[in-house]
Amino acid sequence: MEVLLPFLVIFIASFFQGSFGLGMKYMDPLKWESWWVVHVFTAMVFIPVIWTLIAVPDCFSILEKTFQSSDPTVINSVRLAIFFGFAWGIGGIMFGISVPYIGLSLTMGIVMGLAGTLGSLIPLLQIENAVQTPQFPYVITGLCITIVGITLTAKAGIDRDKISNSEKNEKSNIFKGILIAIICGALSSLLAVGHTGVNDDVSLIASEFGVEGRNASLVAWLIVFIGAFAMNILYAGFLLIKNNSFSSFSIRVQAKLIMGNYCWYLLVCRTRNVRPRCSTNGITR
C-alpha cells in the first residue's frame, strides 16, 4: 500500500493540475492581468499558508530559524530556492502568453510535459551516483516516453493549425506559440528544482520542532513561492497600472478562479508530500 499510495495521489493530482487551466476559460469580464492577480494571491499565498499552518503550526518559527541560520549552505539554498521560484514565475507568465497563440490544450501538453521531465531529471542528476542505481534506467525510459508525447502533441497542433489557417487564409503563429511554450516548460521545471534544493535543510530544522519530513516539505514550498509570487505579482501589477484594468475585477468570476487555484495547489502539496518509504536513495524525490 505504501508503494501504491504515491501513484494514486499523483493520479488524483493530475486531475487537479488540469483544473488550473480551466480557469483561463472563465476570465471574462476580468482582464488577463486581473485574473493573474487573483491566481497568484490564492495559489501562492492564501491557500499554501493556510494549508501549511494546519499541517505545521510552527511553520513561521521554522521559516524564521531557516532565514536566520548561521550556516552559509542553508542561506545559499534558500537564495537559490527563491531565485528558482522567480524563474518559474517567468515561466508561468509565458504560459498565459502562449495560450492565445496555440490554445490551452496544446500549451498544457507541451508545458506540463517539459516541466515534469526536466523537473524530474535535474534533481535526479544532482544526486550522487544516481546513474548507478537500478531505478535510473526506468526513470529515464519514462522521461523519454514523455518527450515522445510532447513531440506528438506539438506535431498534432501544427497539423491542426495548417488545416485551420488554410481554410481561413490567416497567418499562422503556431511556431511562435510553441517556442514560447517550450521556454515556459523549461522555466516551469525550476519550481521542483528549487524545492528539492532547500527541502533537506528545512526538514532538518523542522525536525527540531518535532515535524516529520513530509510535512516539513510544505514549509519549503513557502520559500520557493516567495520568488514565484514576487515575479508574478510584479508583472501583473505593472499591467494593471499600464492598462488601467482595476475596474475589471468581479467577485462572481473570482469564485471560479479561486476554486481552480485551490485545485492547483493540491497538486503541488500532495505530489510532494506523499512518497514511498523506499526512496532513501533520492530517486523518487
ABEGO torsion letter per residue (X at the ends): XAAAAAAAAAAAAAAAAAAAAAAAAAAOABBAAAAAAAAAAAAAAAAAAAAAAAABAAAAAAAAAAAABABAAAAAAAAAAAAAAAAAAAAAAAAAAAAAAAEAAAAAAAAAAAAAAAAAAAAAAABBGAAABAAAAAAAAAAAAAAAAAAAAAAAAAAAAAAAAAAAGBBBAAAAAAAAAAAAAAAAAAAAAAAAAAAAAAAAAAAAAGBBAAAAAAAAAAAAAAAAAAAAAAAAAAAAAAAGAAAABBAAAAAAAAAAAAAAAAAAAAAAABBBAAAAAGAAX
